[in-house]
Amino acid sequence: GVCISTCPPGQYNTGSACVACRLGCSLCYGISTITGPPIIESMCTACNASYYKIVNADACSTACPAGSYVGTAANTCSACDISCATCSGTATACVICKTGYIFVSGTAGPCVNSCPIGQYLGSSVCTTCPVGCSTCFGGGVSGADGIECLSCSAGHFLALGTTICLTACPAGQYDGLNNNCLACDISCITCTSSATNC
């Protein structure tokens, strides 16, 4: 036989011979197991065409496992965003959200653990608050479709004792600070600018 100093691509050195890498590996190295009889394992560092290097593993697979997607580097898997159970194309293009996360909109895309301001958790997706609400939440008993406004946008006012934003305060209330309606003085049927300005 012929002695060589390094093994050819697709093989690794066991110390006494060149042995083929695991299926799918184009480059690999050998490592001895720590426990049990001395066994040298093939650890993949690069993959053949049609195989992908698995994230945080020295192995190749014909498909990227859940929690990863086909990355931009050749023949590699990349990790999905922490919010995605599965993703496709990019880290934040979630196909399925992890438990405790929801789609920002629709049934694919970024997932969040709470909806952005101006939205509430609808039926498993973030949904825009009703017109006039700047912040809201769902599942309440008052308000349109069980949506309760917590604060109102400009030109709308949160009436006392309600969770609905109106374009004007009802009788007995006036436009107060931060788009909230405040009660008129008991001596006034209606008031403007202050409780006592009847």
Helices and strands as residue ranges (DSSP letters): E 11-13, E 18-20, E 25-32, E 40-47, E 52-53, E 60-61, E 68-70, E 77-79, E 84-87, E 94-97, E 102-103, E 111-112, E 119-121, E 126-128, E 133-137, G 144-146, E 148-152, E 157-158, E 165-166, E 173-175, G 177-179, E 181-183
